[in-house]
Amino acid sequence: MKIIASDYDGTINYQGKISDSDKEAIRRFRKAGHKFGIVTGRDVELATWIRQENGFEFDFLICCTGAFIKNGEGDVLYVKKGKVDSFFDIMIKKALELNAGFFAVGDVLTKCFVDVLGKIPHDLSKISEFTHANCFFPKEEIAEEFAEYVRNNFSDKISAHRNGNAVDMPPANTSKVTGIYEYASLFENPEIYAVGDNVNDIPMVKEFCGYAVSNAVDELKSVAKHQCNRIADMIDELLSE
């Protein structure tokens, strides 16, 4: 059995939509007895949105950069949480210094947006645990600077994965790679393939016989074993083996 773990934005969701050819290819792949799912830095609300707006079926959703997993029927399979503590105050102060556009902290569906512009005091008292945090910066190099700051100072509490101008932050030792392994553990010796488009997909593409879509950044293309124009091309190649 094969498992495809696909990034969402820029990969399966290309130019704001999931193509009919990709949807049809996914149906064929699943009908042949394989598993297809999404792995993303977005939060749990994405699962409902995908079904309502795009109308296609999948076998699993790994969201919050590996911290939360649902199956295709909507059953929760896995949740990883960290403690909301004083280190967030320090991180938010650093994000403010670097002109972050926003800073959000969430516990599954509950999300707190922090006013990084300093107009009102931030308040994280609504949640005591987090599955994910996200922030956005005006430039990619600034986002990378913040991600490195988090890795160097708080790696025992939180992970930092740059995604373009954004930084996705699940609990410590959590990533798209750990989420895929968690889901794959439900099956006996599956063949795992990952596909993505941006730098936050590099670890999973390197780990799982990965593909880069044609619009992927050069950093990802340089480490991918395969390239494909769209998801349908990847599926056609895997089904022909």
C-alpha positions as CSV (number, residue, x, y, z in Angstrom):
1,M,0.0,0.0,0.0
2,K,1.2,3.5,-0.9
3,I,0.6,6.7,1.1
4,I,0.8,10.1,-0.5
5,A,1.2,13.0,2.0
6,S,0.6,16.3,0.1
7,D,1.2,19.8,1.3
8,Y,-1.9,22.0,0.8
9,D,-1.2,25.6,-0.2
10,G,0.7,25.8,-3.5
11,T,0.7,22.1,-4.0
12,I,-2.7,20.4,-4.1
13,N,-4.3,23.8,-3.8
14,Y,-2.7,25.5,-6.7
15,Q,-3.7,29.1,-7.7
16,G,-6.6,29.0,-5.3
17,K,-8.2,25.7,-6.3
18,I,-7.9,22.0,-6.6
19,S,-8.1,20.9,-10.2
20,D,-10.6,18.4,-11.5
21,S,-7.8,16.3,-12.9
22,D,-6.1,16.1,-9.5
23,K,-9.4,15.2,-7.9
24,E,-10.0,12.4,-10.4
25,A,-6.5,11.1,-10.0
26,I,-6.9,11.0,-6.2
27,R,-10.1,9.0,-6.6
28,R,-8.3,6.5,-8.8
29,F,-5.4,6.3,-6.3
30,R,-7.7,5.6,-3.4
31,K,-9.9,3.2,-5.4
32,A,-6.7,1.1,-6.0
33,G,-6.3,0.7,-2.2
34,H,-3.9,3.5,-1.4
35,K,-4.2,6.4,1.0
36,F,-4.1,10.1,0.1
37,G,-4.0,13.0,2.6
38,I,-3.1,16.6,3.3
39,V,-0.3,17.7,5.6
40,T,-0.3,21.4,6.4
41,G,0.6,24.2,8.8
42,R,-3.0,25.3,8.7
43,D,-5.3,24.6,11.7
44,V,-8.1,22.1,12.1
45,E,-10.7,24.4,10.4
46,L,-9.2,23.5,7.1
47,A,-10.7,20.0,7.1
48,T,-14.3,21.4,6.9
49,W,-13.3,24.0,4.4
50,I,-11.7,21.5,2.0
51,R,-14.8,19.4,1.9
52,Q,-17.2,22.3,1.5
53,E,-15.2,24.4,-1.0
54,N,-13.4,21.8,-2.9
55,G,-15.6,18.7,-2.7
56,F,-13.1,15.9,-2.7
57,E,-12.5,13.0,-0.4
58,F,-9.2,12.2,1.4
59,D,-8.0,9.6,3.9
60,F,-6.3,11.8,6.4
61,L,-5.6,15.4,7.4
62,I,-2.4,16.2,9.3
63,C,-2.6,19.8,10.3
64,C,-1.0,22.2,12.8
65,T,2.4,21.1,11.3
66,G,2.0,17.5,12.6
67,A,0.3,18.3,15.9
68,F,-3.2,17.2,15.0
69,I,-4.4,14.3,12.8
70,K,-7.9,13.4,11.6
71,N,-9.0,10.5,9.4
72,G,-11.2,11.0,6.3
73,E,-14.3,10.4,8.4
74,G,-13.4,13.2,10.8
75,D,-12.3,11.0,13.7
76,V,-9.4,12.5,15.8
77,L,-6.4,10.1,15.6
78,Y,-3.7,12.2,17.3
79,V,-3.2,15.4,19.2
80,K,0.1,16.9,20.5
81,K,0.0,19.9,22.8
82,G,2.5,22.1,24.6
83,K,2.1,24.4,27.6
84,V,1.4,28.1,27.1
85,D,3.9,29.7,29.4
86,S,6.0,32.8,29.8
87,F,8.3,32.0,26.9
88,F,5.4,33.2,24.6
89,D,5.8,36.7,26.1
90,I,9.4,36.7,25.1
91,M,8.7,35.4,21.6
92,I,6.0,37.9,21.0
93,K,8.3,40.7,22.1
94,K,10.9,39.5,19.6
95,A,8.2,39.2,16.8
96,L,7.2,42.8,17.6
97,E,10.8,44.0,17.2
98,L,10.9,42.3,13.8
99,N,7.6,43.9,12.6
100,A,5.4,40.8,12.6
101,G,2.1,41.3,10.8
102,F,0.3,39.0,13.3
103,F,0.9,36.4,15.9
104,A,-1.7,33.7,16.6
105,V,-1.7,30.9,19.2
106,G,-4.2,28.1,19.0
107,D,-5.5,25.0,20.9
108,V,-7.1,22.9,18.2
109,L,-10.1,25.2,17.3
110,T,-9.6,28.0,19.9
111,K,-7.3,30.7,18.6
112,C,-5.9,33.9,20.2
113,F,-4.7,36.7,17.9
114,V,-2.1,38.8,19.6
115,D,-1.9,42.5,18.7
116,V,1.8,42.7,17.8
117,L,1.4,46.4,16.9
118,G,1.2,47.1,20.6
119,K,-2.1,48.9,20.6
120,I,-3.6,46.6,23.2
121,P,-2.0,44.2,25.7
122,H,-1.8,40.7,24.4
123,D,-3.8,38.1,26.4
124,L,-3.3,34.4,26.1
125,S,-5.3,33.6,29.2
126,K,-8.0,31.9,27.1
127,I,-5.8,28.9,26.5
128,S,-3.4,27.0,28.7
129,E,-2.1,24.6,26.1
130,F,-1.3,25.0,22.4
131,T,-1.3,22.8,19.3
132,H,0.1,25.5,17.1
133,A,1.3,29.1,16.8
134,N,1.8,31.2,13.6
135,C,3.3,34.6,12.8
136,F,3.9,36.5,9.6
137,F,6.7,38.9,8.6
138,P,7.2,41.4,5.8
139,K,10.2,39.5,4.3
140,E,11.3,35.8,4.1
141,E,14.7,36.6,5.6
142,I,13.1,38.2,8.6
143,A,10.9,35.1,9.1
144,E,14.0,33.0,8.9
145,E,15.7,35.2,11.5
146,F,12.7,34.7,13.9
147,A,12.6,31.0,13.3
148,E,16.3,30.7,14.1
149,Y,15.7,32.8,17.3
150,V,13.0,30.4,18.4
151,R,15.1,27.3,17.6
152,N,18.1,28.6,19.5
153,N,16.2,29.7,22.6
154,F,13.1,27.6,23.0
155,S,13.6,24.3,21.1
156,D,12.6,22.3,24.3
157,K,9.2,24.0,24.3
158,I,8.2,24.8,20.7
159,S,9.3,24.0,17.1
160,A,9.7,26.6,14.4
161,H,9.3,25.9,10.6
162,R,9.5,28.8,8.1
163,N,6.9,28.7,5.4
164,G,7.7,31.6,3.0
165,N,7.1,34.8,5.1
166,A,5.4,32.9,7.8
167,V,6.7,30.8,10.7
168,D,4.6,27.8,11.8
169,M,5.2,26.6,15.4
170,P,3.8,23.4,16.8
171,P,5.0,21.9,20.2
172,A,8.6,20.8,20.6
173,N,9.8,17.9,18.4
174,T,6.7,18.1,16.1
175,S,6.8,18.5,12.4
176,K,5.2,17.3,9.2
177,V,7.6,14.4,9.3
178,T,6.5,13.3,12.8
179,G,2.9,13.6,11.8
180,I,3.3,11.5,8.7
181,Y,5.1,8.8,10.8
182,E,2.3,8.9,13.3
183,Y,-0.4,8.3,10.7
184,A,1.7,5.7,8.8
185,S,2.1,3.7,12.0
186,L,-1.5,2.5,11.6
187,F,-0.4,0.3,8.7
188,E,2.1,-2.4,8.1
189,N,5.1,-1.3,6.0
190,P,3.4,1.3,3.7
191,E,5.4,3.0,1.0
192,I,5.3,6.7,1.9
193,Y,5.6,9.6,-0.6
194,A,5.5,13.3,0.2
195,V,5.0,16.2,-2.2
196,G,5.3,20.0,-1.6
197,D,6.3,23.4,-2.9
198,N,8.0,25.4,-0.2
199,V,10.9,25.3,2.3
200,N,8.8,23.9,5.1
201,D,8.2,20.8,3.0
202,I,12.0,20.1,2.6
203,P,12.2,17.7,5.6
204,M,9.3,15.5,4.6
205,V,10.3,15.5,0.9
206,K,13.8,14.4,1.9
207,E,12.4,11.8,4.3
208,F,9.7,10.2,2.2
209,C,10.9,9.6,-1.4
210,G,9.6,13.1,-2.1
211,Y,8.3,15.0,-5.1
212,A,8.5,18.7,-5.8
213,V,5.7,20.3,-7.9
214,S,6.8,22.4,-10.9
215,N,6.1,25.7,-9.1
216,A,8.2,24.7,-6.0
217,V,11.0,26.9,-4.7
218,D,14.5,25.9,-5.9
219,E,15.6,24.9,-2.4
220,L,12.9,22.1,-2.4
221,K,13.6,21.1,-6.0
222,S,17.3,20.6,-5.2
223,V,16.5,17.9,-2.5
224,A,13.5,16.2,-4.2
225,K,14.1,12.8,-5.8
226,H,11.3,13.5,-8.3
227,Q,9.5,16.4,-9.8
228,C,5.9,16.6,-11.2
229,N,3.8,19.2,-12.9
230,R,0.7,18.5,-10.7
231,I,-0.5,15.8,-8.3
232,A,-2.2,13.9,-11.1
233,D,1.2,13.4,-12.8
234,M,2.7,12.0,-9.5
235,I,-0.2,9.6,-9.1
236,D,-0.1,8.4,-12.7
237,E,3.6,7.6,-12.2
238,L,3.0,5.8,-8.9
239,L,0.1,3.8,-10.3
240,S,2.2,2.7,-13.3
241,E,4.9,1.1,-11.1
